[in-house]
Amino acid sequence: MKTLVDLLQIPRFSDLKLLTNPKYAELPVESIEISETPDISFYIPEHILLLTTAMIYQEDQTRMFALIDSLKEKKAAGLGIKVGRFLDEIDPKVIQYADSVHFPIVLVPTSIPLGRLLHQLLSFLWDKQTEQLSYALDIQRRFSNLLVNDVSIARFIADFGRSINTPVILVDPYKQVYAASKHFSKASKPAEFYIDQLIFGQKKSESVLIEDLDQKKFLVSYFSVETNHYFPHSLVVLNPEKIPYPVSNFALEQASLVLSFMLYKNQKVQESYDLLKTDFLTRMIEIQQAPNQHPRDWLDLGTTYGLVKARHYRVVYASCKQKNTSDSKIKYQEEVSQLGFKWLSSKLKHHIKDVSLFKVKNTQHCVALIQHKQENLESILQNIADDLTKRLSIDLQFGVGNIYGTIDDVAKSYIEAKTAYEEMSSLSITTSIYQYQQKGMRSLFEKIGPSDIAYFCEITLKDLAYPKEASSIELRKTLKYYLDFNCEIARTAKALFVHRNTIKYRIDQCSNLIGKNIHDPSVSLDLRLALDLSEENNL
């Protein structure tokens, strides 16, 4: 798009004279209008060059201050005033005021009719816009052919950079270089040098200044490439002002559009493969958990999904932690989960040998199957999570299962990893990694209310459940030691420093009090559990 300064440098418009500072004449000129109406700003679009004879201002040119203010607010490209008919000259006060508000004033000499100037300017602008539009459509056709022929995105970026003869970089949502044009192959600094200086805002396109190798400022433009709404890719163009004619912003936007289709296609292909992996994992876990199943060769069935023969198999259950109210949006959750999954896919394989990542069916979670012993697993997971948090403020959480020696026990590690993850979430643990801890029978009562537990203890132990008297406390203690020593009187007597007959007498008392045979296996199990559950209340 041509600016007012560009127009005035064209030979056919050389008679026009810019009276104000040239640096205020950098807005693009999209159209031309002629008017003598003081309130014309209400009826024109932005980026208009207004031509006038200033007829109504011949008695007092300072009244033009209000017109200048209204055009400035409307983002007009400038005001062209013809002299010789109603004004002999433009009052210096008008020029001084226009300069003070950074608005350009152009002197149109008496020899140029405004009607002819309007026609010449519009013809020039329309010819240039038609040429730019035609070039942009040519770019779209050429790159659409690349899309149909399934070329790589790296090839697309290289071809696009060559077409516009300017360095081009595609940046992924993690603010990393996804692909770059060939300009950087011989450059002293890689593409990352420039991307690290950029802070991508909320706008779909923007131009900003960054530093080159000599610490001099230069212009960079970027355009959103939206395969995702909240976390788009970005097409970065260095020195866009040096792009040769007739490349326009429209052509760059067309390239961004084609790129978005390519990325979307690749994303859908990957999602189809991920879905197959998810189905395989779901089937393997379900079959391994089911009783009386015939052995299956999971390694052979899962070769396509990265399963290998190893001595150690461990599952890590992972997801992205929600942090604020915007996380409640389903689309946002989906994008965050997808980014977390892709991040783990790209990073884990660089640190862990033979790791395969799966999405968990009907959730936004995923699991990593680690197929070799990894000593520093927690450190690796923490570093990967910290790096993602720094880049996108997305937090990863991990539940880690135990190691098993065969592929047939992956379901056990999966259940442990999922249990560890759920415990970490429910207990609001600050750490992002939680290792599964082996539990006994008491864990079965963790989700039962205190009143139900107390009832079970009182029914089982009677007065020995929560004793207050010294004699009852002593009987409870003897019963616990007796059961802990597998009902051996000698060991119990030695531990309590009493005679064997005393132990026999106390155990008989316990049996009478409870009303059941203590040596019955089922009764013994209930007694052990009730003693354990009620013990904290007796400390």
Secondary structure, DSSP 4 states (H G I P E B T S, - for coil): --BHHHHHTSGGGTT-EE-S-GGG--SB--EEEE---TTGGGG--SSEEEEE--GGGSS-GGGHHHHHHHHHHTT--EEEEE-SSS-SS--HHHHHHHHHTT--EEEEPTTS-HHHHHHHHHHHHHHHHHHHHHHHHHHHHHHHHHHHTT--HHHHHHHHHHHHTS-EEEE-TTS-EEEE-GGGTSSSS-HHHHHTT----SSSEEEEEEE-TTS-EEEEEEEEE-SSSSS-EEEEEESGGGPPTT--HHHHHHHHHHHHHHHHHHHHHHHHHHHHHHHHHHHHHHHHHSTTPPP--HHHHTGGGT----S-BEEEEEEEEP-SGGGGSHHHHHHHHHHHHHHHHHHHHHHSTTEEEEEPTTSS-EEEEE-S--TTHHHHHHHHHHHHHHHH--EEEEEE---BSSGGGHHHHHHHHHHHHHHHHHTT-S-SEEE-----GGGGGTTS-HHHHHHHHHHHHGGGSS--SHHHHHHHHHHHHHHHTTT-HHHHHHHHT--HHHHHHHHHHHHHHHTS-TTSHHHHHHHHHHHHHHGGGG-
